[in-house]
Amino acid sequence: MNRKEKASFTEARKHYAKSMAAASKSDDPRLERVFELVPREAFLPPGPWKIMIDNEYFDTPNADPIHLYQNALVALDATKGINNGEPFLHAAWLGAATPQRGDVVCHIGAGSGYYTAILSVLALPGGRVEAFEIEPGLAEKARKNLQAFECVTVTQGDATQLPLPASDLIYVNAGVLAPPSAWLRALRPQGRLIFPWRPSDEVGLTLLITRTGAGFEAKPLMNSWFIPCVGGASTADLFVKPPDVRAAWSVKSAWLTSERLPDKTAVVVYQHVWFSSSALG
């Protein structure tokens, strides 16, 4: 890369970072800085890359990493439809989930580790990230890619079955039919769980759950579509009362059925958890 190309690449990364900060709708200056500092190409296969446009992959013209600094899905495994997630969406999630210095973060569906790296930088100093990836090949790549990042561990396995540490933030990158009870119980006071909720083919939205003194506050944020989380999106017989689109967007709180039985405000009911249209308190 000559001097002119290097300058162009540097400007592209700065513009990308500013775009991510804008998409986050957050006034945290660390978000722009972290998107500029963490190199996306270090977490991807060698170029040229397959970039998804309108649900179809297109090859970049060459292996110049400048092609990666745009709001685009990039294939990690095109045959399985596994991608490095859309940057604008993740920026918006980070703005909503507000990772803080010192946080214990669980990243479920870490892929090859790009957003894990971003979360780890935001958790410093004093925090750590425990990443989970069910695909053995991707988990191994994530371990290698994240060696230079502090306080990150990668576990290969099903995070719906494995124990999670007490967490300030659980950041889930796979579509979930219903959050397991263990995820909710793992949240510390004021802990946040952000995940793509896929209770049906018609419903795909981001749900942010916050543990408060009064219970679990729930807030739908935006449409989002992810590949299913193995173990977290399995069979419809989990439903007692299935949701439609309108019901899903009306959710304001969540309850474990072991702690409180569904009442007349219940709009979505599973065997282990239910969602209410009533705000806490």
DRENPA-3360 file (N, C-alpha, C; in nm, 2 decimals, always signed):
BEGIN
1 = MNRKEKAS = +0.09/-0.12/+0.00/+0.00/+0.00/+0.00/+0.09/+0.12/+0.00 ~ +0.08/+0.21/-0.11/+0.16/+0.33/-0.11/+0.10/+0.44/-0.02 ~ +0.17/+0.55/-0.02/+0.13/+0.66/+0.07/-0.01/+0.71/+0.04 ~ -0.04/+0.72/-0.09/-0.17/+0.77/-0.13/-0.28/+0.67/-0.09 ~ -0.26/+0.54/-0.12/-0.35/+0.44/-0.08/-0.37/+0.43/+0.07 ~ -0.27/+0.45/+0.14/-0.27/+0.44/+0.29/-0.36/+0.56/+0.34 ~ -0.34/+0.68/+0.29/-0.42/+0.79/+0.33/-0.56/+0.77/+0.30 ~ -0.59/+0.72/+0.18/-0.73/+0.69/+0.14/-0.80/+0.59/+0.24;
9 = FTEARKHY = -0.72/+0.49/+0.27/-0.77/+0.38/+0.36/-0.80/+0.44/+0.50 ~ -0.70/+0.52/+0.55/-0.72/+0.59/+0.68/-0.84/+0.67/+0.68 ~ -0.87/+0.75/+0.58/-0.99/+0.83/+0.57/-1.11/+0.75/+0.56 ~ -1.11/+0.64/+0.49/-1.22/+0.55/+0.49/-1.26/+0.49/+0.63 ~ -1.16/+0.46/+0.70/-1.18/+0.40/+0.84/-1.24/+0.51/+0.93 ~ -1.19/+0.64/+0.92/-1.24/+0.75/+1.00/-1.39/+0.78/+0.96 ~ -1.42/+0.78/+0.83/-1.55/+0.80/+0.79/-1.65/+0.69/+0.84 ~ -1.60/+0.57/+0.83/-1.68/+0.45/+0.88/-1.71/+0.47/+1.03;
17 = AKSMAAAS = -1.60/+0.50/+1.11/-1.62/+0.52/+1.25/-1.72/+0.63/+1.28 ~ -1.71/+0.74/+1.21/-1.81/+0.85/+1.23/-1.95/+0.81/+1.20 ~ -1.96/+0.73/+1.09/-2.10/+0.68/+1.06/-2.15/+0.59/+1.16 ~ -2.06/+0.50/+1.22/-2.11/+0.41/+1.33/-2.15/+0.49/+1.45 ~ -2.07/+0.60/+1.49/-2.11/+0.68/+1.60/-2.25/+0.74/+1.58 ~ -2.27/+0.79/+1.46/-2.40/+0.85/+1.42/-2.51/+0.75/+1.43 ~ -2.49/+0.62/+1.38/-2.59/+0.52/+1.39/-2.62/+0.47/+1.53 ~ -2.52/+0.49/+1.62/-2.54/+0.45/+1.76/-2.64/+0.54/+1.83;
25 = KSDDPRLE = -2.66/+0.66/+1.79/-2.74/+0.76/+1.86/-2.70/+0.77/+2.00 ~ -2.57/+0.77/+2.02/-2.51/+0.78/+2.16/-2.42/+0.89/+2.16 ~ -2.40/+0.95/+2.28/-2.30/+1.06/+2.30/-2.17/+1.01/+2.36 ~ -2.16/+0.87/+2.36/-2.04/+0.81/+2.42/-1.93/+0.82/+2.31 ~ -1.82/+0.90/+2.33/-1.72/+0.92/+2.23/-1.64/+0.80/+2.20 ~ -1.64/+0.70/+2.30/-1.56/+0.58/+2.28/-1.61/+0.50/+2.16 ~ -1.74/+0.51/+2.12/-1.79/+0.43/+2.02/-1.73/+0.46/+1.88 ~ -1.71/+0.59/+1.85/-1.64/+0.63/+1.73/-1.50/+0.58/+1.73;
33 = RVFELVPR = -1.43/+0.59/+1.84/-1.29/+0.56/+1.85/-1.27/+0.41/+1.84 ~ -1.36/+0.33/+1.90/-1.34/+0.18/+1.89/-1.37/+0.13/+1.75 ~ -1.46/+0.19/+1.68/-1.49/+0.14/+1.54/-1.37/+0.18/+1.45 ~ -1.30/+0.29/+1.48/-1.18/+0.33/+1.41/-1.06/+0.24/+1.44 ~ -1.05/+0.20/+1.56/-0.93/+0.13/+1.61/-0.93/-0.02/+1.58 ~ -1.04/-0.09/+1.59/-1.05/-0.23/+1.57/-1.06/-0.26/+1.42 ~ -0.96/-0.33/+1.36/-0.95/-0.35/+1.22/-1.05/-0.47/+1.18 ~ -1.15/-0.44/+1.10/-1.25/-0.54/+1.06/-1.18/-0.65/+0.98;
41 = EAFLPPGP = -1.08/-0.62/+0.90/-1.02/-0.72/+0.81/-0.95/-0.83/+0.89 ~ -0.91/-0.79/+1.01/-0.84/-0.89/+1.10/-0.93/-1.01/+1.14 ~ -1.06/-0.99/+1.13/-1.15/-1.09/+1.18/-1.23/-1.16/+1.06 ~ -1.18/-1.14/+0.94/-1.25/-1.19/+0.82/-1.15/-1.29/+0.75 ~ -1.21/-1.37/+0.66/-1.12/-1.46/+0.58/-1.04/-1.37/+0.49 ~ -0.93/-1.42/+0.42/-0.86/-1.34/+0.33/-0.95/-1.29/+0.21 ~ -0.92/-1.17/+0.16/-1.00/-1.12/+0.05/-0.95/-1.18/-0.08 ~ -1.03/-1.15/-0.19/-1.15/-1.08/-0.19/-1.26/-1.14/-0.11;
49 = WKIMIDNE = -1.36/-1.05/-0.07/-1.46/-1.09/+0.02/-1.60/-1.10/-0.05 ~ -1.69/-1.17/+0.01/-1.83/-1.18/-0.04/-1.91/-1.08/+0.05 ~ -1.96/-0.98/-0.02/-2.05/-0.88/+0.05/-2.19/-0.90/+0.01 ~ -2.28/-0.90/+0.11/-2.42/-0.93/+0.08/-2.50/-0.80/+0.05 ~ -2.56/-0.80/-0.07/-2.65/-0.69/-0.11/-2.78/-0.75/-0.15 ~ -2.89/-0.71/-0.08/-3.03/-0.75/-0.11/-3.03/-0.91/-0.11 ~ -2.98/-0.97/-0.01/-2.98/-1.11/+0.01/-2.90/-1.19/-0.09 ~ -2.81/-1.13/-0.16/-2.72/-1.20/-0.26/-2.58/-1.15/-0.24;
57 = YFDTPNAD = -2.49/-1.25/-0.25/-2.35/-1.22/-0.23/-2.28/-1.17/-0.36 ~ -2.20/-1.07/-0.34/-2.12/-1.01/-0.45/-1.97/-1.01/-0.41 ~ -1.88/-1.05/-0.49/-1.74/-1.04/-0.46/-1.68/-0.90/-0.47 ~ -1.60/-0.86/-0.38/-1.53/-0.74/-0.39/-1.43/-0.75/-0.51 ~ -1.39/-0.64/-0.58/-1.31/-0.65/-0.70/-1.17/-0.70/-0.66 ~ -1.12/-0.68/-0.54/-0.99/-0.72/-0.50/-0.98/-0.74/-0.35 ~ -0.86/-0.76/-0.29/-0.85/-0.78/-0.15/-0.81/-0.65/-0.07 ~ -0.84/-0.54/-0.13/-0.82/-0.41/-0.06/-0.92/-0.40/+0.05;
65 = PIHLYQNA = -0.87/-0.39/+0.18/-0.96/-0.38/+0.29/-1.05/-0.26/+0.30 ~ -1.02/-0.16/+0.21/-1.11/-0.04/+0.21/-1.25/-0.08/+0.18 ~ -1.27/-0.20/+0.11/-1.41/-0.24/+0.07/-1.49/-0.28/+0.19 ~ -1.42/-0.31/+0.31/-1.49/-0.36/+0.43/-1.55/-0.24/+0.51 ~ -1.50/-0.12/+0.49/-1.54/-0.01/+0.57/-1.67/+0.06/+0.52 ~ -1.77/-0.02/+0.52/-1.90/+0.03/+0.47/-2.01/-0.05/+0.55 ~ -2.13/-0.01/+0.55/-2.24/-0.08/+0.62/-2.28/-0.20/+0.54 ~ -2.21/-0.31/+0.55/-2.24/-0.43/+0.47/-2.21/-0.55/+0.55;
73 = LVALDATK = -2.30/-0.65/+0.52/-2.27/-0.79/+0.58/-2.16/-0.85/+0.49 ~ -2.06/-0.91/+0.56/-1.95/-0.98/+0.49/-1.95/-1.13/+0.53 ~ -1.94/-1.21/+0.43/-1.95/-1.36/+0.46/-1.84/-1.41/+0.55 ~ -1.87/-1.48/+0.65/-1.77/-1.57/+0.72/-1.78/-1.71/+0.67 ~ -1.90/-1.76/+0.64/-1.92/-1.89/+0.58/-2.04/-1.87/+0.49 ~ -2.02/-1.84/+0.36/-2.13/-1.82/+0.27/-2.22/-1.94/+0.25 ~ -2.16/-2.06/+0.26/-2.24/-2.18/+0.24/-2.35/-2.20/+0.35 ~ -2.32/-2.15/+0.47/-2.41/-2.16/+0.58/-2.49/-2.03/+0.61;
81 = GINNGEPF = -2.46/-1.92/+0.53/-2.52/-1.79/+0.55/-2.48/-1.72/+0.67 ~ -2.36/-1.75/+0.72/-2.30/-1.69/+0.84/-2.22/-1.57/+0.80 ~ -2.25/-1.45/+0.86/-2.19/-1.33/+0.82/-2.13/-1.25/+0.94 ~ -2.04/-1.17/+0.91/-2.00/-1.07/+1.00/-2.11/-0.96/+1.00 ~ -2.17/-0.93/+1.11/-2.30/-0.86/+1.11/-2.29/-0.72/+1.06 ~ -2.41/-0.67/+1.03/-2.42/-0.53/+0.98/-2.38/-0.43/+1.08 ~ -2.28/-0.35/+1.04/-2.22/-0.25/+1.14/-2.32/-0.15/+1.19 ~ -2.41/-0.09/+1.11/-2.50/+0.00/+1.16/-2.59/-0.06/+1.27;
89 = LHAAWLGA = -2.64/-0.18/+1.25/-2.72/-0.25/+1.35/-2.64/-0.26/+1.48 ~ -2.52/-0.31/+1.47/-2.44/-0.33/+1.59/-2.41/-0.20/+1.66 ~ -2.39/-0.09/+1.58/-2.36/+0.04/+1.64/-2.49/+0.08/+1.72 ~ -2.61/+0.06/+1.66/-2.73/+0.10/+1.73/-2.75/+0.01/+1.86 ~ -2.71/-0.12/+1.85/-2.72/-0.20/+1.97/-2.63/-0.15/+2.08 ~ -2.51/-0.12/+2.04/-2.41/-0.07/+2.14/-2.46/+0.06/+2.20 ~ -2.52/+0.14/+2.12/-2.57/+0.27/+2.18/-2.69/+0.24/+2.28 ~ -2.77/+0.14/+2.25/-2.88/+0.11/+2.33/-2.84/+0.03/+2.46;
97 = ATPQRGDV = -2.74/-0.06/+2.44/-2.70/-0.15/+2.55/-2.60/-0.09/+2.64 ~ -2.54/+0.02/+2.60/-2.44/+0.10/+2.68/-2.34/+0.02/+2.76 ~ -2.25/-0.05/+2.69/-2.15/-0.12/+2.76/-2.05/-0.02/+2.83 ~ -2.02/-0.05/+2.95/-1.95/+0.04/+3.04/-1.81/-0.02/+3.08 ~ -1.72/+0.07/+3.12/-1.59/+0.02/+3.17/-1.62/-0.06/+3.30 ~ -1.55/-0.17/+3.30/-1.56/-0.26/+3.42/-1.68/-0.37/+3.40 ~ -1.75/-0.36/+3.30/-1.86/-0.46/+3.28/-1.81/-0.60/+3.25 ~ -1.89/-0.70/+3.30/-1.87/-0.83/+3.26/-1.97/-0.86/+3.15;
105 = VCHIGAGS = -1.92/-0.89/+3.03/-2.01/-0.90/+2.91/-2.00/-1.05/+2.86 ~ -2.12/-1.10/+2.83/-2.13/-1.23/+2.76/-2.17/-1.20/+2.62 ~ -2.09/-1.25/+2.52/-2.12/-1.23/+2.38/-2.16/-1.37/+2.33 ~ -2.28/-1.39/+2.30/-2.33/-1.52/+2.25/-2.35/-1.51/+2.10 ~ -2.28/-1.60/+2.03/-2.28/-1.60/+1.88/-2.17/-1.50/+1.84 ~ -2.05/-1.53/+1.89/-1.93/-1.44/+1.87/-1.88/-1.44/+1.72 ~ -1.91/-1.55/+1.65/-1.86/-1.56/+1.51/-1.71/-1.56/+1.52 ~ -1.64/-1.48/+1.44/-1.49/-1.48/+1.43/-1.44/-1.37/+1.52;
113 = GYYTAILS = -1.52/-1.30/+1.60/-1.47/-1.22/+1.71/-1.47/-1.07/+1.69 ~ -1.51/-1.02/+1.57/-1.50/-0.87/+1.55/-1.58/-0.79/+1.65 ~ -1.70/-0.82/+1.68/-1.78/-0.74/+1.77/-1.74/-0.78/+1.92 ~ -1.69/-0.90/+1.94/-1.63/-0.94/+2.07/-1.52/-0.84/+2.10 ~ -1.43/-0.82/+2.00/-1.32/-0.73/+2.02/-1.37/-0.59/+2.06 ~ -1.47/-0.54/+1.99/-1.52/-0.41/+2.02/-1.58/-0.40/+2.16 ~ -1.65/-0.51/+2.20/-1.71/-0.51/+2.34/-1.60/-0.52/+2.44 ~ -1.49/-0.59/+2.41/-1.38/-0.60/+2.51/-1.31/-0.47/+2.53;
121 = VLALPGGR = -1.29/-0.39/+2.43/-1.23/-0.26/+2.44/-1.32/-0.17/+2.52 ~ -1.45/-0.17/+2.50/-1.55/-0.09/+2.57/-1.56/-0.13/+2.72 ~ -1.52/-0.25/+2.75/-1.53/-0.30/+2.89/-1.41/-0.27/+2.97 ~ -1.30/-0.22/+2.90/-1.18/-0.19/+2.97/-1.18/-0.04/+3.03 ~ -1.11/-0.02/+3.14/-1.04/-0.12/+3.22/-1.13/-0.19/+3.32 ~ -1.09/-0.30/+3.36/-1.15/-0.37/+3.47/-1.26/-0.47/+3.43 ~ -1.30/-0.47/+3.31/-1.41/-0.56/+3.26/-1.35/-0.68/+3.19 ~ -1.44/-0.76/+3.15/-1.40/-0.88/+3.07/-1.52/-0.92/+2.98;
129 = VEAFEIEP = -1.48/-1.00/+2.87/-1.59/-1.06/+2.78/-1.57/-1.21/+2.78 ~ -1.68/-1.28/+2.80/-1.68/-1.42/+2.79/-1.77/-1.45/+2.66 ~ -1.70/-1.50/+2.56/-1.77/-1.52/+2.43/-1.80/-1.66/+2.41 ~ -1.92/-1.69/+2.34/-1.96/-1.82/+2.31/-1.99/-1.83/+2.17 ~ -1.94/-1.94/+2.10/-1.97/-1.96/+1.96/-1.99/-2.12/+1.94 ~ -2.10/-2.15/+1.88/-2.13/-2.29/+1.87/-2.06/-2.36/+1.76 ~ -2.02/-2.29/+1.65/-1.95/-2.35/+1.54/-1.81/-2.37/+1.57 ~ -1.76/-2.49/+1.58/-1.62/-2.52/+1.62/-1.51/-2.44/+1.54;
137 = GLAEKARK = -1.53/-2.43/+1.41/-1.43/-2.36/+1.33/-1.43/-2.21/+1.35 ~ -1.54/-2.15/+1.37/-1.55/-2.01/+1.40/-1.50/-1.98/+1.54 ~ -1.53/-2.07/+1.64/-1.47/-2.05/+1.77/-1.32/-2.05/+1.77 ~ -1.26/-2.14/+1.70/-1.12/-2.15/+1.69/-1.06/-2.02/+1.63 ~ -1.13/-1.98/+1.52/-1.08/-1.85/+1.46/-1.09/-1.73/+1.55 ~ -1.20/-1.73/+1.63/-1.22/-1.62/+1.72/-1.11/-1.62/+1.83 ~ -1.07/-1.74/+1.88/-0.96/-1.75/+1.98/-0.83/-1.69/+1.92 ~ -0.80/-1.72/+1.80/-0.68/-1.67/+1.74/-0.69/-1.52/+1.71;
145 = NLQAFECV = -0.80/-1.48/+1.66/-0.82/-1.34/+1.63/-0.82/-1.25/+1.75 ~ -0.86/-1.30/+1.87/-0.87/-1.22/+1.99/-0.75/-1.23/+2.08 ~ -0.65/-1.30/+2.04/-0.53/-1.31/+2.13/-0.47/-1.18/+2.18 ~ -0.48/-1.08/+2.09/-0.42/-0.95/+2.13/-0.51/-0.87/+2.22 ~ -0.63/-0.91/+2.25/-0.73/-0.83/+2.32/-0.74/-0.89/+2.47 ~ -0.74/-0.79/+2.56/-0.73/-0.83/+2.70/-0.86/-0.88/+2.75 ~ -0.85/-0.98/+2.85/-0.96/-1.02/+2.93/-1.08/-1.08/+2.84 ~ -1.04/-1.16/+2.74/-1.15/-1.22/+2.66/-1.12/-1.37/+2.66;
153 = TVTQGDAT = -1.23/-1.45/+2.68/-1.22/-1.59/+2.67/-1.33/-1.63/+2.57 ~ -1.30/-1.74/+2.50/-1.39/-1.79/+2.40/-1.42/-1.94/+2.43 ~ -1.55/-1.97/+2.44/-1.60/-2.10/+2.47/-1.67/-2.16/+2.35 ~ -1.64/-2.27/+2.30/-1.71/-2.34/+2.19/-1.82/-2.42/+2.26 ~ -1.95/-2.39/+2.22/-2.06/-2.46/+2.28/-2.19/-2.39/+2.27 ~ -2.29/-2.45/+2.32/-2.43/-2.40/+2.31/-2.45/-2.31/+2.44 ~ -2.46/-2.18/+2.42/-2.48/-2.09/+2.53/-2.62/-2.10/+2.60 ~ -2.71/-2.17/+2.53/-2.84/-2.19/+2.60/-2.83/-2.30/+2.70;
161 = QLPLPASD = -2.72/-2.38/+2.70/-2.71/-2.50/+2.79/-2.59/-2.47/+2.89 ~ -2.49/-2.39/+2.85/-2.38/-2.37/+2.93/-2.41/-2.26/+3.04 ~ -2.34/-2.27/+3.16/-2.36/-2.17/+3.26/-2.30/-2.03/+3.22 ~ -2.37/-1.92/+3.24/-2.32/-1.79/+3.22/-2.28/-1.73/+3.35 ~ -2.17/-1.64/+3.35/-2.14/-1.57/+3.47/-2.24/-1.46/+3.50 ~ -2.24/-1.41/+3.62/-2.32/-1.30/+3.66/-2.27/-1.18/+3.56 ~ -2.37/-1.12/+3.49/-2.33/-1.04/+3.38/-2.40/-0.90/+3.39 ~ -2.32/-0.80/+3.34/-2.37/-0.66/+3.33/-2.44/-0.65/+3.19;
169 = LIYVNAGV = -2.39/-0.73/+3.09/-2.45/-0.72/+2.96/-2.44/-0.86/+2.89 ~ -2.55/-0.91/+2.84/-2.55/-1.03/+2.76/-2.59/-0.98/+2.62 ~ -2.50/-1.00/+2.52/-2.51/-0.95/+2.39/-2.53/-1.07/+2.29 ~ -2.64/-1.09/+2.23/-2.67/-1.22/+2.16/-2.69/-1.19/+2.01 ~ -2.61/-1.26/+1.94/-2.61/-1.25/+1.79/-2.66/-1.37/+1.72 ~ -2.77/-1.42/+1.76/-2.84/-1.53/+1.69/-2.99/-1.52/+1.73 ~ -3.08/-1.55/+1.64/-3.22/-1.53/+1.66/-3.27/-1.63/+1.77 ~ -3.35/-1.57/+1.86/-3.40/-1.64/+1.98/-3.55/-1.65/+1.98;
177 = LAPPSAWL = -3.60/-1.77/+2.00/-3.75/-1.78/+2.02/-3.79/-1.73/+2.15 ~ -3.72/-1.76/+2.25/-3.74/-1.71/+2.39/-3.61/-1.71/+2.47 ~ -3.58/-1.61/+2.54/-3.46/-1.61/+2.62/-3.47/-1.72/+2.73 ~ -3.36/-1.80/+2.74/-3.36/-1.90/+2.85/-3.37/-1.83/+2.99 ~ -3.43/-1.90/+3.08/-3.44/-1.85/+3.22/-3.30/-1.82/+3.27 ~ -3.21/-1.90/+3.24/-3.07/-1.88/+3.29/-3.01/-1.75/+3.25 ~ -3.04/-1.70/+3.13/-2.99/-1.57/+3.08/-3.05/-1.46/+3.17 ~ -3.17/-1.46/+3.20/-3.24/-1.36/+3.28/-3.18/-1.36/+3.42;
185 = RALRPQGR = -3.16/-1.48/+3.47/-3.11/-1.49/+3.61/-2.97/-1.45/+3.62 ~ -2.89/-1.46/+3.51/-2.75/-1.42/+3.51/-2.73/-1.27/+3.51 ~ -2.84/-1.19/+3.49/-2.82/-1.05/+3.48/-2.80/-0.99/+3.62 ~ -2.70/-0.91/+3.64/-2.68/-0.84/+3.76/-2.78/-0.72/+3.77 ~ -2.80/-0.66/+3.89/-2.89/-0.54/+3.89/-2.84/-0.44/+3.79 ~ -2.94/-0.39/+3.71/-2.92/-0.30/+3.60/-2.85/-0.37/+3.48 ~ -2.84/-0.50/+3.49/-2.78/-0.57/+3.38/-2.88/-0.57/+3.26 ~ -2.82/-0.57/+3.14/-2.89/-0.57/+3.01/-2.88/-0.69/+2.93;
193 = LIFPWRPS = -2.98/-0.74/+2.87/-2.98/-0.85/+2.77/-3.04/-0.79/+2.64 ~ -2.96/-0.79/+2.54/-3.00/-0.75/+2.41/-2.99/-0.87/+2.31 ~ -3.10/-0.89/+2.24/-3.10/-1.01/+2.15/-3.20/-0.99/+2.04 ~ -3.18/-1.07/+1.93/-3.28/-1.07/+1.82/-3.39/-1.17/+1.85 ~ -3.51/-1.12/+1.87/-3.62/-1.20/+1.91/-3.69/-1.25/+1.78 ~ -3.70/-1.38/+1.76/-3.76/-1.44/+1.65/-3.87/-1.54/+1.69 ~ -3.98/-1.49/+1.75/-4.08/-1.59/+1.80/-4.16/-1.65/+1.68 ~ -4.15/-1.59/+1.56/-4.22/-1.65/+1.45/-4.16/-1.60/+1.32;
201 = DEVGLTLL = -4.20/-1.66/+1.21/-4.14/-1.62/+1.08/-4.17/-1.47/+1.05 ~ -4.28/-1.42/+1.10/-4.32/-1.28/+1.07/-4.26/-1.18/+1.17 ~ -4.21/-1.22/+1.28/-4.16/-1.13/+1.38/-4.01/-1.15/+1.39 ~ -3.94/-1.04/+1.37/-3.80/-1.03/+1.39/-3.76/-0.89/+1.44 ~ -3.73/-0.88/+1.57/-3.70/-0.75/+1.63/-3.60/-0.76/+1.74 ~ -3.53/-0.65/+1.76/-3.44/-0.65/+1.87/-3.51/-0.61/+2.00 ~ -3.48/-0.69/+2.10/-3.54/-0.67/+2.23/-3.43/-0.64/+2.33 ~ -3.45/-0.53/+2.41/-3.36/-0.50/+2.52/-3.43/-0.52/+2.65;
209 = ITRTGAGF = -3.37/-0.61/+2.73/-3.43/-0.64/+2.87/-3.33/-0.59/+2.97 ~ -3.38/-0.51/+3.07/-3.30/-0.46/+3.17/-3.35/-0.50/+3.31 ~ -3.26/-0.56/+3.39/-3.30/-0.60/+3.52/-3.30/-0.48/+3.62 ~ -3.42/-0.45/+3.67/-3.43/-0.34/+3.76/-3.47/-0.40/+3.90 ~ -3.49/-0.31/+4.00/-3.53/-0.35/+4.13/-3.67/-0.40/+4.13 ~ -3.75/-0.36/+4.03/-3.89/-0.40/+4.02/-3.91/-0.52/+3.93 ~ -3.81/-0.56/+3.86/-3.83/-0.67/+3.77/-3.75/-0.65/+3.64 ~ -3.80/-0.72/+3.53/-3.73/-0.71/+3.40/-3.81/-0.61/+3.31;
217 = EAKPLMNS = -3.75/-0.50/+3.28/-3.80/-0.40/+3.19/-3.77/-0.45/+3.05 ~ -3.87/-0.45/+2.95/-3.84/-0.49/+2.82/-3.88/-0.38/+2.72 ~ -3.79/-0.37/+2.62/-3.81/-0.26/+2.52/-3.78/-0.31/+2.38 ~ -3.88/-0.32/+2.29/-3.85/-0.35/+2.15/-3.78/-0.22/+2.09 ~ -3.67/-0.25/+2.01/-3.59/-0.14/+1.96/-3.61/-0.12/+1.81 ~ -3.59/-0.23/+1.73/-3.59/-0.22/+1.58/-3.61/-0.35/+1.52 ~ -3.64/-0.36/+1.39/-3.64/-0.48/+1.32/-3.50/-0.54/+1.31 ~ -3.49/-0.67/+1.33/-3.36/-0.74/+1.31/-3.38/-0.88/+1.27;
225 = WFIPCVGG = -3.29/-0.94/+1.19/-3.31/-1.07/+1.14/-3.17/-1.14/+1.15 ~ -3.16/-1.25/+1.23/-3.04/-1.32/+1.25/-3.07/-1.47/+1.22 ~ -2.96/-1.55/+1.19/-2.98/-1.69/+1.18/-3.02/-1.74/+1.32 ~ -3.09/-1.86/+1.33/-3.14/-1.90/+1.46/-3.03/-1.94/+1.56 ~ -3.05/-1.92/+1.68/-2.97/-1.96/+1.79/-3.00/-2.11/+1.83 ~ -2.91/-2.20/+1.80/-2.93/-2.34/+1.83/-2.97/-2.35/+1.98 ~ -3.08/-2.41/+2.01/-3.12/-2.43/+2.15/-3.21/-2.31/+2.20 ~ -3.20/-2.20/+2.13/-3.28/-2.08/+2.17/-3.39/-2.05/+2.08;
233 = ASTADLFV = -3.41/-2.13/+1.97/-3.51/-2.11/+1.88/-3.55/-2.25/+1.82 ~ -3.61/-2.33/+1.90/-3.63/-2.47/+1.86/-3.78/-2.50/+1.82 ~ -3.86/-2.52/+1.92/-3.99/-2.58/+1.88/-4.11/-2.49/+1.93 ~ -4.21/-2.48/+1.85/-4.33/-2.40/+1.89/-4.40/-2.44/+2.01 ~ -4.38/-2.57/+2.06/-4.45/-2.61/+2.17/-4.41/-2.54/+2.30 ~ -4.31/-2.46/+2.29/-4.27/-2.37/+2.41/-4.38/-2.27/+2.43 ~ -4.46/-2.24/+2.33/-4.56/-2.13/+2.35/-4.68/-2.19/+2.43 ~ -4.73/-2.10/+2.52/-4.86/-2.12/+2.57/-4.95/-2.02/+2.50;
241 = KPPDVRAA = -4.90/-1.90/+2.47/-4.97/-1.80/+2.39/-4.88/-1.74/+2.29 ~ -4.89/-1.77/+2.16/-4.79/-1.72/+2.07/-4.82/-1.58/+2.03 ~ -4.71/-1.51/+1.98/-4.73/-1.36/+1.95/-4.75/-1.34/+1.81 ~ -4.81/-1.22/+1.78/-4.81/-1.17/+1.64/-4.73/-1.04/+1.64 ~ -4.72/-0.98/+1.53/-4.63/-0.86/+1.52/-4.67/-0.75/+1.62 ~ -4.80/-0.72/+1.62/-4.85/-0.61/+1.71/-4.82/-0.65/+1.86 ~ -4.85/-0.77/+1.89/-4.82/-0.81/+2.03/-4.68/-0.80/+2.07 ~ -4.59/-0.84/+1.98/-4.45/-0.84/+2.01/-4.40/-0.69/+2.03;
249 = WSVKSAWL = -4.45/-0.60/+1.95/-4.40/-0.46/+1.96/-4.47/-0.39/+2.08 ~ -4.57/-0.45/+2.15/-4.63/-0.39/+2.26/-4.57/-0.42/+2.39 ~ -4.47/-0.51/+2.39/-4.41/-0.56/+2.51/-4.34/-0.45/+2.59 ~ -4.36/-0.45/+2.72/-4.29/-0.35/+2.81/-4.22/-0.41/+2.93 ~ -4.25/-0.54/+2.96/-4.19/-0.61/+3.08/-4.19/-0.76/+3.05 ~ -4.10/-0.82/+3.12/-4.09/-0.97/+3.11/-4.09/-1.03/+3.25 ~ -4.14/-1.15/+3.26/-4.15/-1.22/+3.39/-4.12/-1.37/+3.38 ~ -4.04/-1.42/+3.47/-4.03/-1.56/+3.48/-4.15/-1.62/+3.54;
257 = TSERLPDK = -4.21/-1.73/+3.48/-4.33/-1.79/+3.53/-4.31/-1.85/+3.66 ~ -4.19/-1.89/+3.70/-4.16/-1.94/+3.83/-4.18/-1.84/+3.94 ~ -4.17/-1.71/+3.90/-4.18/-1.60/+4.00/-4.32/-1.53/+4.00 ~ -4.38/-1.53/+3.88/-4.51/-1.47/+3.87/-4.59/-1.53/+3.75 ~ -4.71/-1.57/+3.78/-4.79/-1.63/+3.67/-4.85/-1.52/+3.58 ~ -4.87/-1.56/+3.45/-4.92/-1.46/+3.35/-5.06/-1.41/+3.40 ~ -5.08/-1.28/+3.37/-5.21/-1.21/+3.40/-5.27/-1.16/+3.28 ~ -5.37/-1.08/+3.29/-5.45/-1.03/+3.18/-5.36/-0.94/+3.08;
265 = TAVVVYQH = -5.25/-0.89/+3.13/-5.16/-0.81/+3.05/-5.07/-0.89/+2.96 ~ -5.07/-1.02/+2.98/-4.97/-1.10/+2.90/-5.01/-1.10/+2.75 ~ -4.91/-1.07/+2.67/-4.93/-1.07/+2.53/-4.85/-1.18/+2.46 ~ -4.75/-1.23/+2.52/-4.67/-1.34/+2.47/-4.64/-1.43/+2.59 ~ -4.67/-1.56/+2.58/-4.65/-1.65/+2.70/-4.58/-1.78/+2.65 ~ -4.47/-1.80/+2.72/-4.39/-1.93/+2.70/-4.41/-2.01/+2.83 ~ -4.36/-2.13/+2.82/-4.37/-2.21/+2.95/-4.29/-2.16/+3.06 ~ -4.18/-2.09/+3.03/-4.09/-2.05/+3.14/-4.08/-1.89/+3.16;
273 = VWFSSSAL = -4.13/-1.82/+3.06/-4.12/-1.67/+3.07/-4.24/-1.62/+2.99 ~ -4.29/-1.50/+3.03/-4.39/-1.43/+2.96/-4.37/-1.28/+2.95 ~ -4.43/-1.22/+2.85/-4.41/-1.08/+2.83/-4.54/-1.01/+2.84 ~ -4.53/-0.89/+2.90/-4.65/-0.81/+2.94/-4.65/-0.68/+2.86 ~ -4.77/-0.63/+2.83/-4.79/-0.50/+2.77/-4.79/-0.39/+2.88 ~ -4.78/-0.43/+3.00/-4.78/-0.33/+3.12/-4.63/-0.30/+3.16 ~ -4.60/-0.17/+3.18/-4.47/-0.14/+3.23/-4.46/-0.18/+3.38 ~ -4.33/-0.19/+3.42/-4.31/-0.23/+3.56/-4.36/-0.12/+3.65;
281 = G = -4.43/-0.16/+3.76/-4.48/-0.06/+3.86/-4.61/+0.00/+3.82;
% end
